Amino acid sequence: MNTVISVPSRLALRRVLIDTYHENVAYMHRDCEIYRAEGFKALSKVEVRTNGRHILATLNVVEDASIVACGELGLSIAAFAQMGVEDGHTATVSQAEPPASISALHRKLNGERLGREDFRSIVQDIAQHHYSKIELTAFVVACNRDELDREEVYFLTEAMIGAGQRLDWHENLVVDKHCIGGIPGNRTSMLIVPIVAAHGMLCPKTSSRAITSPAGTADTMEVLAEVELPIEQLKDIVRKHRGCLAWGGTANLSPADDVLISVERPLSLDSPGQMVASILSKKISAGSSHLVLDIPIGPSAKVRSMPEAQRLRRLFEYVARRMQLSLDVVITDGRQPIGFGIGPVLEARDVMRVLENDPRAPMDLRQKALRLAGRLIECDPDVRGGDGFAIARDILDSGRALTKMNDIITAQGSKDFNHNQPDLGLLTFDVQAPRAGMVVGIENIQLARIASLAGAPKVKNAGVDLLCKLGDTVLADAVLYRVHASYPADLEFARQASLKSIGYTIGVANELPHVFVEF
């Protein structure tokens, strides 16, 4: 409970059209009498109350009356939405004490180990938007610098689940698949869901939008269908069709994770402990009982070596076991992007071609999806171990997976999309091989960066179309990939990035890196 330390004063609320991404920000005019009388300062924490609701917000001071007048209190888009009132509704504003959990945060900053109640208090304050971006950054950096021990990761996961809604499907077997990320084009979930749902298993796939990549599952599925669904509609779709592919933001699953991601993204931080808590809290909150987790390894993947992958696996398994989640970790090949396309439209094209058994479909995407779907199918007690792959392949080859995907697309609200003639960005340039030889290296990070600079995922038809993969023999000046953009500035940003590094290494066969994976 926050202690108010000044006499509240009333101002007219004004919605300020600034997206502060999960941070509550308030705006006051420098000449406002209340601003001077209360002794407010820029970046101080204020408490806003109206209509039976209250929020904490970081104060910004403006001097332009067209933004906020002297008798007004401006609120950012996220903050205003929480108040549930119209423009002009009066509110009280006062200085507020820091969040109750701030002492626990300070102890973590000093390198101390935190307990269950400490994490519960911190996560509740984060979920309720009581932390400023500065305080959030401090927590994320403290957890990254002094790595959480496995018990702390368990406490953090438990707290993140407790801060949001937890779905209950009233079935003993609810399956899901997740990848730790870092591999462009890795849209296996959009193939696995219809395959396992066609087998009869319940697979309510709620996915995030892209964090640092050129497309997330939700971004790509949005090319085909609506993904922002009311929770009751999502539940109806899952019950009827045994699966969905939706954005998880509307379900209020582990809401503190969404806030933490807003800081982790610009800092490019993804510590093992926070990664485990983020992924497992979302999956358990979504009602999953069985999870197949994909950990790709490769020179430019998030995980670079097998020992590192095994350490991460053990941490996932420890927390999952404590949370009574059945977990199957699969270590896969992360040396290069999966499929041909990087970007929402290009990745949707690849997915639909695999589902339609089109000869142009990327074989690596098909095979990886079948292997992972097979592992999930083997969670079915009626399926013998080792039979999952064959069952998944039969479902895909027979067209049952395509039928199931079309049912899900229709139920979610289909969009006009033709994978034979995808609406790609009309501005393009080709990146060519600097010399003849074999493709012995592809940098995931650089290819993802070029696709992002071209506009993906916000510009759905932007991205990178790969024409060569590892092991391919190329001639000098052969086209390695084509970049698509819709705006000249985006195209130029991507071009400049490709001039610094094309993201491909051309060498000889014995330079091709090998990586041990589980299939």
C-alpha positions in Angstrom: 0.0 0.0 0.0 1.5 3.4 -1.0 1.6 6.1 1.6 0.4 9.5 0.3 2.7 12.2 1.7 0.9 15.4 0.5 -2.6 16.8 0.3 -4.3 15.6 -3.0 -5.2 18.3 -5.6 -7.6 18.0 -8.5 -6.8 18.4 -12.1 -8.7 17.6 -15.4 -7.3 14.4 -17.0 -6.1 14.6 -20.6 -5.1 11.6 -22.7 -1.7 12.4 -24.2 -1.1 10.3 -27.4 2.4 9.1 -26.5 3.1 5.3 -26.3 5.4 4.8 -23.3 5.3 1.0 -23.7 4.2 -0.4 -20.3 5.3 2.7 -18.3 2.8 5.0 -16.6 3.9 8.6 -17.4 2.1 11.8 -16.2 2.5 15.2 -17.7 2.1 18.6 -15.9 2.7 22.2 -17.2 5.6 23.9 -15.5 3.4 26.9 -14.7 0.6 24.8 -13.1 -0.1 26.1 -9.6 -0.4 22.6 -8.2 3.0 21.7 -9.7 4.7 24.6 -7.9 2.7 24.2 -4.6 3.3 20.5 -4.2 7.0 20.7 -5.0 6.8 18.2 -7.8 10.0 17.6 -9.8 10.5 16.0 -13.2 10.9 12.2 -12.9 9.4 12.1 -9.4 6.8 9.5 -8.6 3.2 10.8 -8.4 0.0 9.0 -7.4 -3.2 9.7 -9.5 -6.6 8.8 -8.1 -10.0 9.0 -9.8 -13.2 6.9 -10.2 -12.1 4.5 -7.5 -8.8 3.7 -9.2 -5.3 4.8 -8.7 -2.0 4.5 -10.5 1.6 5.5 -9.8 3.3 7.4 -12.6 6.6 9.0 -13.5 6.1 12.8 -13.9 7.3 14.6 -17.0 7.2 18.4 -17.0 6.1 20.3 -20.2 6.2 23.9 -21.3 3.8 23.7 -24.3 0.2 24.3 -23.3 -1.0 22.5 -26.5 0.3 19.3 -24.9 -1.0 19.9 -21.3 -2.6 23.2 -20.0 -2.1 24.5 -16.5 -5.3 23.0 -15.2 -4.7 19.6 -16.7 -2.9 16.4 -15.8 -1.8 14.5 -18.9 -1.5 10.7 -18.9 0.3 8.5 -21.5 -1.8 6.1 -23.5 -1.1 3.1 -21.2 -1.7 5.1 -18.0 -4.9 6.7 -19.2 -6.4 3.4 -20.2 -6.0 2.1 -16.6 -8.2 4.9 -15.2 -11.3 4.0 -17.1 -12.6 7.5 -17.6 -13.1 10.1 -20.4 -11.0 13.2 -21.2 -11.7 16.0 -18.8 -12.6 13.8 -15.8 -11.1 15.2 -12.7 -8.5 13.4 -10.7 -6.3 14.0 -7.6 -2.6 14.0 -7.9 -0.1 13.8 -5.1 3.4 12.8 -4.3 3.8 9.2 -3.4 6.2 7.0 -1.5 8.3 4.5 -3.6 6.8 1.1 -4.1 6.7 -1.1 -1.0 9.2 -3.6 -2.6 11.9 -1.0 -3.2 13.9 -2.2 -0.2 14.0 -5.7 -1.7 15.2 -4.1 -4.9 18.0 -2.3 -3.1 19.1 -5.5 -1.4 19.3 -7.2 -4.8 21.3 -4.3 -6.2 23.7 -5.0 -3.3 24.1 -8.6 -4.5 21.9 -10.2 -1.8 19.9 -13.3 -2.4 16.1 -12.7 -2.3 13.4 -15.0 -0.9 9.9 -15.9 -2.0 8.2 -13.0 -0.4 10.7 -10.5 -1.8 10.1 -11.7 -5.4 6.4 -11.8 -4.8 6.4 -8.1 -3.6 8.6 -6.9 -6.5 6.6 -8.7 -9.2 3.3 -7.4 -7.8 4.6 -3.9 -8.0 5.9 -4.4 -11.5 2.6 -5.9 -12.7 0.7 -3.0 -11.2 3.0 -0.5 -13.0 4.4 0.9 -9.7 7.9 0.8 -11.0 9.4 3.5 -13.2 11.6 2.6 -16.2 14.7 3.4 -14.0 13.6 1.1 -11.3 12.7 -1.7 -13.8 16.1 -1.3 -15.4 17.8 -1.6 -12.0 16.0 -4.8 -11.3 16.7 -6.4 -14.7 20.4 -5.4 -14.5 20.8 -6.6 -10.9 19.4 -10.0 -11.9 21.6 -10.1 -14.9 24.8 -9.0 -13.1 24.5 -11.3 -10.1 22.9 -14.3 -11.8 19.9 -15.6 -9.9 20.4 -19.0 -8.3 18.0 -21.8 -9.3 15.9 -21.3 -6.2 15.5 -17.6 -7.0 14.5 -18.4 -10.5 11.8 -20.7 -9.1 10.6 -17.9 -6.8 10.5 -15.4 -9.6 8.6 -17.8 -11.9 6.1 -18.5 -9.1 5.6 -14.8 -8.4 5.1 -14.0 -12.1 2.4 -16.7 -12.4 0.7 -15.4 -9.2 0.5 -11.8 -10.6 -1.8 -12.7 -13.5 -4.6 -14.9 -14.7 -4.1 -18.7 -14.9 -6.2 -20.6 -17.4 -7.7 -24.0 -16.6 -8.8 -26.1 -19.5 -10.2 -28.9 -17.3 -8.1 -31.5 -19.1 -5.2 -33.6 -17.9 -3.2 -33.2 -21.1 -2.6 -29.6 -22.4 0.4 -29.3 -24.7 2.6 -26.5 -26.0 5.8 -25.8 -27.7 8.2 -22.9 -27.2 11.6 -21.9 -28.6 14.0 -19.7 -26.6 14.4 -17.5 -29.7 17.3 -16.0 -31.6 16.8 -18.0 -34.9 15.1 -16.0 -37.7 12.3 -17.7 -39.6 11.8 -20.4 -37.0 8.0 -20.6 -37.4 7.6 -24.2 -36.4 4.7 -23.4 -33.9 2.4 -22.5 -36.8 2.9 -26.0 -38.1 3.0 -27.9 -34.8 -0.3 -26.5 -33.5 -2.5 -27.7 -36.4 -0.6 -31.1 -36.5 -1.1 -31.9 -32.8 -4.6 -30.4 -32.8 -5.5 -32.6 -35.7 -4.3 -35.5 -33.6 -6.8 -34.5 -31.0 -4.5 -32.9 -28.4 -5.4 -29.6 -26.8 -2.8 -26.9 -27.8 -3.8 -23.4 -26.8 -0.8 -21.5 -28.3 -0.6 -17.9 -27.0 2.4 -16.2 -28.4 4.2 -12.9 -28.0 5.0 -10.4 -30.7 8.6 -9.9 -31.8 10.9 -8.7 -29.0 14.2 -8.3 -30.8 13.5 -10.4 -33.9 11.9 -9.4 -37.3 8.8 -11.5 -36.5 7.2 -13.4 -33.7 4.6 -16.1 -34.1 1.8 -13.6 -33.4 3.2 -11.2 -36.0 3.3 -13.9 -38.6 -0.1 -15.4 -37.8 -1.5 -11.9 -38.0 -0.9 -12.1 -41.8 -3.4 -14.9 -42.0 -5.9 -14.2 -39.2 -6.8 -12.0 -36.3 -4.6 -12.7 -33.2 -5.9 -10.1 -30.7 -8.8 -12.0 -29.4 -11.0 -11.5 -26.3 -10.2 -14.2 -23.8 -13.7 -15.8 -24.0 -13.5 -16.0 -27.8 -10.1 -17.6 -27.5 -11.4 -20.2 -25.1 -14.3 -21.0 -27.4 -11.9 -21.5 -30.4 -9.7 -23.8 -28.4 -12.5 -25.9 -27.1 -14.0 -26.3 -30.6 -10.8 -26.7 -32.7 -8.4 -28.0 -30.0 -5.9 -25.2 -30.7 -5.3 -21.6 -31.5 -2.5 -19.2 -32.5 -3.2 -16.0 -30.8 -1.4 -13.0 -29.1 -1.2 -13.6 -25.4 -1.5 -9.9 -24.4 -5.3 -9.9 -24.0 -5.2 -13.0 -21.6 -3.3 -11.2 -18.8 -0.9 -14.1 -18.5 2.2 -13.3 -16.4 1.7 -9.5 -16.9 4.9 -8.6 -15.1 6.8 -10.4 -17.9 5.4 -8.0 -20.5 6.6 -5.1 -18.4 10.1 -6.5 -17.9 10.4 -7.2 -21.6 9.9 -3.5 -22.3 13.3 -3.0 -20.5 15.1 -6.1 -21.6 14.4 -5.4 -25.3 16.3 -2.0 -25.6 19.1 -3.3 -23.3 19.4 -6.6 -25.3 19.5 -8.5 -22.0 18.3 -12.0 -21.8 19.8 -13.6 -18.8 19.2 -17.4 -18.3 17.2 -16.9 -15.0 14.9 -14.3 -16.4 14.5 -16.3 -19.6 13.4 -19.4 -17.7 11.0 -17.4 -15.5 9.6 -15.6 -18.5 8.9 -18.7 -20.6 7.7 -21.0 -17.9 5.4 -18.5 -16.2 3.7 -17.8 -19.5 3.2 -21.5 -20.3 2.0 -22.5 -16.9 -0.3 -19.5 -16.8 -1.8 -20.6 -20.1 -2.7 -23.9 -18.6 -0.1 -26.1 -20.2 0.7 -29.5 -18.5 3.3 -30.6 -21.1 5.8 -28.5 -22.9 8.4 -29.2 -25.6 11.2 -26.6 -25.4 13.5 -25.9 -28.4 17.0 -24.7 -27.5 18.9 -24.0 -30.8 22.7 -23.8 -30.6 25.1 -22.3 -33.1 27.8 -19.7 -33.6 25.3 -16.8 -33.8 22.4 -18.3 -31.8 21.5 -17.2 -28.2 23.2 -20.4 -27.0 26.6 -21.0 -28.6 27.8 -24.3 -27.2 26.5 -27.7 -26.0 27.8 -27.2 -22.4 25.9 -23.9 -22.2 22.8 -25.5 -23.6 23.0 -28.3 -21.0 23.3 -25.8 -18.2 20.2 -24.0 -19.4 18.4 -27.3 -19.9 19.0 -28.2 -16.2 17.7 -24.9 -15.0 14.6 -25.2 -17.1 14.1 -28.8 -15.8 14.6 -27.8 -12.2 12.0 -25.0 -12.2 9.5 -27.0 -14.4 9.8 -30.0 -12.0 9.1 -27.7 -9.0 6.1 -26.2 -10.9 4.8 -29.7 -11.8 5.1 -29.0 -15.5 6.2 -32.0 -17.7 9.1 -30.6 -19.8 10.9 -32.1 -22.8 13.9 -30.0 -23.8 15.2 -30.5 -27.4 18.5 -29.1 -28.5 18.4 -28.2 -32.2 20.6 -26.8 -35.0 20.8 -23.0 -34.7 23.6 -22.4 -37.2 21.3 -20.5 -39.7 17.7 -19.2 -40.2 15.0 -21.8 -40.5 13.1 -21.6 -43.8 13.6 -19.1 -46.6 11.7 -16.0 -45.3 12.6 -13.6 -42.5 9.6 -11.2 -41.9 5.9 -11.8 -41.3 4.6 -12.2 -44.9 7.7 -14.2 -46.0 7.4 -16.5 -43.0 3.6 -16.9 -43.5 4.4 -17.9 -47.1 6.8 -20.6 -46.0 4.3 -22.0 -43.4 1.5 -22.3 -45.9 3.7 -23.9 -48.4 4.7 -26.6 -45.9 1.0 -27.1 -44.9 0.1 -27.5 -48.6 3.0 -29.9 -49.2 4.2 -27.5 -51.9 7.5 -28.6 -53.5 8.7 -25.0 -53.0 8.3 -25.4 -49.2 11.5 -25.1 -47.1 12.5 -28.7 -46.1 14.3 -27.6 -42.9 11.2 -25.9 -41.6 9.1 -29.0 -42.5 11.5 -31.5 -40.9 12.0 -29.5 -37.7 8.3 -29.0 -37.2 7.6 -32.7 -37.7 10.3 -33.7 -35.2 9.0 -31.3 -32.5 5.3 -32.2 -33.2 6.3 -35.8 -32.9 7.8 -35.2 -29.5 4.5 -33.5 -28.4 2.4 -36.3 -29.8 4.4 -38.8 -27.8 3.0 -37.1 -24.7 -0.2 -38.9 -25.6 -0.3 -42.1 -23.4 -1.7 -44.0 -26.3 1.3 -43.3 -28.5 4.4 -45.5 -28.2 7.7 -43.7 -27.8 9.4 -43.2 -31.2 6.1 -43.2 -33.2 5.4 -39.5 -32.9 7.3 -38.4 -36.0 5.5 -40.9 -38.3 2.1 -39.9 -36.9 3.0 -36.2 -37.4 4.2 -36.8 -40.9 1.0 -38.7 -41.8 -1.2 -35.8 -40.5 0.8 -33.3 -42.6 1.0 -35.4 -45.8 -2.7 -36.3 -45.7 -3.8 -32.6 -45.6 -5.4 -33.0 -42.1 -3.0 -30.3 -40.7 -3.9 -27.9 -43.5 -7.6 -28.5 -42.8 -7.1 -27.9 -39.1 -5.1 -24.7 -39.8 -7.8 -23.4 -42.1 -10.4 -24.1 -39.4 -8.4 -22.1 -36.9 -7.8 -19.2 -39.3 -11.5 -19.0 -40.1 -12.4 -19.1 -36.4 -10.0 -16.4 -35.5 -11.0 -14.2 -38.4 -9.3 -14.9 -41.7 -7.4 -12.3 -43.8 -6.8 -12.3 -47.5 -3.5 -13.9 -48.1 -2.2 -15.8 -51.2 1.1 -17.6 -50.6 1.6 -18.1 -54.3 1.5 -14.3 -54.8 2.4 -12.8 -51.4 2.2 -9.0 -51.1 5.9 -8.3 -50.6 7.5 -4.9 -50.3 8.1 -3.5 -53.8 11.4 -1.8 -53.0 14.2 -4.4 -53.2 17.9 -5.0 -53.5 19.9 -8.2 -53.9 22.9 -9.1 -51.9 25.5 -11.1 -53.9 28.3 -13.6 -53.1 31.6 -11.8 -53.1 33.3 -14.9 -54.6 32.7 -18.4 -55.7 32.7 -21.2 -53.1 30.4 -22.8 -50.5 28.2 -21.1 -48.0 29.9 -22.1 -44.7 28.4 -19.5 -42.3 25.2 -17.5 -41.9 25.0 -14.9 -39.1 21.5 -15.1 -37.6 21.9 -11.8 -35.8 23.0 -9.8 -38.9 20.3 -11.3 -41.1 17.7 -10.5 -38.4 19.0 -7.0 -38.1 18.8 -6.3 -41.9 15.2 -7.6 -42.0 14.3 -5.4 -39.0 15.9 -2.3 -40.6 13.9 -3.1 -43.8 10.8 -2.6 -41.6 9.8 -6.0 -40.2 7.7 -6.8 -38.2 5.8 -3.5 -38.1 5.8 -3.5 -41.9 4.5 -7.0 -42.5 5.6 -7.3 -46.2 9.2 -6.2 -45.4 12.1 -8.7 -44.7 14.7 -10.9 -46.2 14.1 -13.7 -48.7 17.0 -16.3 -48.5 18.0 -17.9 -51.8 21.1 -19.8 -50.4 21.6 -21.8 -47.3 24.5 -23.6 -45.5 26.3 -26.0 -47.7 25.1 -24.5 -51.0 27.8 -24.0 -53.7 27.6 -20.5 -55.2 29.3 -18.6 -58.1 30.7 -15.2 -57.7 28.0 -12.6 -57.8 25.2 -15.2 -57.2 22.3 -13.7 -55.3 22.4 -14.9 -51.7 19.2 -13.1 -50.5 16.8 -10.4 -51.6 15.7 -7.6 -49.2 12.1 -6.3 -49.4 11.0 -2.9 -48.1 8.0 -0.6 -48.5 9.7 2.7 -47.7 12.9 4.2 -49.2 14.4 5.1 -45.9 13.9 1.5 -44.6 15.5 0.1 -47.8 18.5 2.4 -47.4 19.0 1.5 -43.7 19.0 -2.2 -44.7 21.3 -1.6 -47.6 23.9 0.2 -45.4 23.8 -2.6 -42.9 24.4 -5.2 -45.6 27.3 -3.1 -46.9 29.0 -3.4 -43.5 28.4 -7.1 -43.3 26.4 -9.4 -45.7 25.9 -11.9 -43.0 27.3 -14.8 -45.1 30.7 -16.5 -45.2 31.8 -18.1 -48.4 34.5 -20.7 -48.0 35.3 -24.3 -48.7 33.6 -27.5 -47.5 35.9 -28.3 -44.6 35.1 -24.9 -43.1 31.4 -25.7 -42.6 30.8 -25.7 -38.9 29.3 -28.8 -37.3 27.1 -28.8 -34.2 25.8 -31.8 -32.3 22.0 -31.7 -31.9 19.4 -34.2 -30.8 17.9 -34.6 -34.3 
